[in-house]
Amino acid sequence: MARNAHKKNTVSEDLPSWGELIGGTLAYAQDTVDSVVNWGFHKLRETAEKPRKSDKPRHPAIDTAATAARATAGFIGEIGESFYATYDALKEDKRKKSKTKRRE
């Protein structure tokens, strides 16, 4: 053991630090949550845009509640999709500015 003390351990130099591992894991978790929430917003908007089934007559109060629920789902879906589209554009602009600063 003492004879090999002068040799560098190249394996541990290639491994990321604990901070990098935890930070990377949190980034993947955040991306997964964002993807699931974005998918949910998209599904809400799709639900609102689907044509209603008018096979059977329903009570007017039920029709009103269903229409309000669909409108609300569509509105929330539109807000979410707009948020993620704007957020992605802002992040892309930030990346471009960061690359420009590094080149200078």
C-alpha positions in Angstrom: 0.0 0.0 0.0 2.8 2.4 0.9 4.7 1.6 -2.3 1.7 2.7 -4.5 1.1 5.9 -2.6 3.0 8.0 -5.1 0.8 6.7 -8.0 -2.2 8.8 -8.9 -5.6 7.2 -8.8 -6.9 8.0 -12.3 -10.2 6.3 -11.7 -11.3 8.7 -8.9 -10.3 11.7 -11.0 -12.8 10.7 -13.7 -15.7 10.3 -11.2 -17.9 13.3 -10.5 -17.9 14.8 -7.0 -20.8 14.3 -4.6 -22.0 17.9 -5.4 -22.0 17.1 -9.1 -23.9 13.9 -8.6 -26.6 15.5 -6.4 -26.9 18.5 -8.7 -27.2 16.3 -11.8 -29.8 14.2 -10.0 -31.8 17.3 -9.1 -31.6 18.5 -12.6 -33.0 15.3 -14.0 -35.8 15.3 -11.3 -36.7 18.9 -12.3 -36.7 18.0 -16.0 -39.0 15.0 -15.3 -41.4 17.1 -13.2 -41.4 19.8 -15.9 -42.1 17.2 -18.6 -45.0 15.6 -16.7 -46.6 19.0 -15.8 -46.2 20.2 -19.4 -47.8 16.9 -20.7 -50.7 17.5 -18.2 -51.2 21.0 -19.5 -51.2 19.8 -23.0 -53.8 17.1 -22.2 -56.0 19.7 -20.4 -56.0 21.8 -23.5 -56.7 18.8 -25.8 -59.7 17.8 -23.6 -61.2 21.3 -23.9 -60.8 21.2 -27.7 -62.4 17.8 -28.2 -66.0 17.9 -29.5 -68.7 17.1 -26.9 -70.7 14.0 -27.1 -74.3 14.9 -27.4 -75.7 11.3 -27.6 -78.1 11.6 -24.7 -80.0 14.5 -23.3 -78.7 15.7 -20.0 -79.9 18.1 -17.3 -79.2 21.7 -18.2 -77.2 22.1 -14.9 -75.0 19.2 -15.9 -74.4 20.7 -19.3 -73.5 24.1 -17.8 -71.1 22.4 -15.3 -69.5 20.4 -18.1 -69.1 23.4 -20.3 -67.5 25.4 -17.4 -65.2 22.5 -16.6 -64.1 22.2 -20.2 -63.5 26.0 -20.5 -61.5 26.0 -17.3 -59.4 23.0 -18.3 -58.7 24.7 -21.7 -57.8 27.9 -20.0 -55.4 26.2 -17.5 -53.9 24.2 -20.3 -53.3 27.3 -22.4 -51.6 29.1 -19.5 -49.3 26.1 -18.9 -48.4 25.7 -22.5 -47.7 29.4 -22.8 -45.6 29.3 -19.7 -43.4 26.5 -20.9 -43.0 28.0 -24.4 -41.9 31.3 -22.9 -39.7 29.6 -20.4 -37.9 27.6 -23.1 -37.4 30.7 -25.2 -35.9 32.6 -22.2 -33.6 29.7 -21.4 -32.5 29.5 -25.0 -31.7 33.3 -25.1 -29.8 32.9 -21.9 -27.7 30.1 -23.4 -27.0 32.1 -26.5 -25.8 35.1 -24.4 -23.7 32.8 -22.3 -22.0 31.4 -25.4 -21.4 34.9 -26.8 -19.7 36.0 -23.5 -17.4 33.0 -23.4 -16.2 33.7 -27.0 -15.2 37.3 -26.1 
